[in-house]
Amino acid sequence: MEKSVTIIYILIVILIALIVILTVSIVKPELTGSVTKQYSHTKAICEDNTCQDYVIVCNGSEIISMDPITGASVQLPQGWEDPREEGEKLVFCA
């Protein structure tokens, strides 16, 4: 009788250990911060007095794609200056 109780306790401990190991291995990517965030936004990119809107797809701070929006360009008057600060013009993914 004592032998079978001991075996049951050992099996219970092994079962608990397996549950803990499986739970940690499933949840681990979220705990380590390896989850990436993919998002998109639009941005106008101007050269001289011509601006073109782009759809920019980011994965965290990495650019995945940057595609021009058809028909979303504008020709501005000569001497027009972009009011955005220089750093603001160049940041596509944050």
N, C-alpha and C positions, 0 to 999 in steps of 0.2 A: 504494500500500500504506500509506504514512504517513498519507494522507488518511483512509482507512477506519479506521485505528487511532485517530486523533484523534476521529473521529465516534463510535466505540464508547466511548471515554473520556468524551466529553461526555454520551452517553446514560446511561452508568453513573452519572455525577454527578447528572444530572437524576432518575434513578430513586431514588437514595439520598435526595436532597432531598425527593422526594414521599413516600417512606416515613417520613421524619422528621416532615414536616408532618402527615401523617395520624395518626401515632402520638401526637403532641402534642395534636392536636385531639380525639382520642378519650379520652386520659387526663386532659386539662386540668381537667374539672370536679372530679375527685378531688384534684387538686393545689391548686386554689383554695379548697377547703373549702366548696364550694357544695352538698355532699351533706347532706341534711337527715335527721334521725332522728325517725321517728314511733314513738310508743310509747303505751301506755295503762296506767292504774292505777286503783285505787279509793280513795276518800277519804270519810270521814264528815264531813258538814257539820252543825253543831249550831246551833240557835237556841233560846235559853232552855233548856228541858229536853227538847227533841225533836231527835233526830239522824236524818239520812237518808244512806244510802250512795249514792255516785255513781260511775259509770264515767267517767273523764276521759281523753280522747284528746288527746295533745300532738304538736306538730311542733316540735321544739326547745323553745323557751320559750313558744311560742304555743299557746293552747287551741284545738283544732279542734272538740271537742264535749264536752258535760258532761250526761250523761243519768242520771236517778235509776234505781236498781235497784228493781224492783217487789218489794214485800214486805220491803225491807231498811231499815225505819225502826224506831226504838225510842223509847218514851216513858220518860224517866228520872224519878226522884223529884224533888219540889219542892226547890229549893235546891242541886241538883246543879251543879257547876262543871266545865267542860272542863279537864282537867289539861294540855292542850297549851299551849305558849307562844303568844302572840298571832301572831307571825310565822309559826309553823309551821301555824297554822290557815288562813292566807291564801295560802300558796304551793301552786299547783296544778301548774305545769310548771316544771322547772328547766333 
